[in-house]
Amino acid sequence: MNRRKKIKQLLQAHAKKASAKLAPASKSKYISKADRLKLAAEAEQPCAENSAQ
């Protein structure tokens, strides 16, 4: 592989990575199991309070 082609390939790879970082994430952020349990408990509390009244 000649020098120009190698440099061009490296620059294209860097540009591709940079544009991928700027693109919106397709995956949602990871939420730990403990946090999911806390959120579920918080969601259940208002429902229980409403039914008690």
C-alpha positions as CSV (number, residue, x, y, z in Angstrom):
1,M,0.0,0.0,0.0
2,N,1.5,3.3,-1.0
3,R,2.0,6.2,1.5
4,R,-0.8,8.4,0.0
5,K,-3.4,5.7,0.1
6,K,-2.5,4.8,3.7
7,I,-2.8,8.4,4.9
8,K,-6.0,8.8,3.0
9,Q,-7.4,5.7,4.6
10,L,-6.4,6.8,8.1
11,L,-8.0,10.3,7.6
12,Q,-11.2,8.7,6.3
13,A,-11.4,6.4,9.3
14,H,-10.9,9.3,11.7
15,A,-13.6,11.3,9.9
16,K,-16.0,8.3,10.1
17,K,-15.4,8.0,13.8
18,A,-15.9,11.7,14.4
19,S,-19.2,11.8,12.5
20,A,-20.4,8.7,14.3
21,K,-19.8,10.4,17.6
22,L,-21.9,13.4,16.5
23,A,-24.8,11.2,15.3
24,P,-27.6,10.7,17.8
25,A,-27.3,7.6,19.9
26,S,-29.5,4.7,18.8
27,K,-29.3,3.0,22.1
28,S,-30.8,4.3,25.3
29,K,-28.5,4.9,28.3
30,Y,-27.9,1.9,30.6
31,I,-29.9,1.9,33.8
32,S,-28.6,-0.4,36.5
33,K,-30.9,-3.0,38.1
34,A,-30.9,-1.1,41.4
35,D,-32.0,2.1,39.7
36,R,-34.7,0.3,37.8
37,L,-36.1,-1.1,41.1
38,K,-36.1,2.3,42.6
39,L,-37.9,3.8,39.7
40,A,-40.5,1.0,39.8
41,A,-41.0,1.5,43.6
42,E,-41.5,5.3,43.0
43,A,-44.0,4.6,40.3
44,E,-46.0,2.2,42.5
45,Q,-46.2,4.7,45.5
46,P,-48.3,7.4,43.9
47,C,-50.8,4.7,42.7
48,A,-51.1,3.3,46.2
49,E,-51.6,6.8,47.6
50,N,-54.4,7.6,45.1
51,S,-56.3,4.3,45.9
52,A,-56.1,4.9,49.6
53,Q,-57.8,8.3,49.4
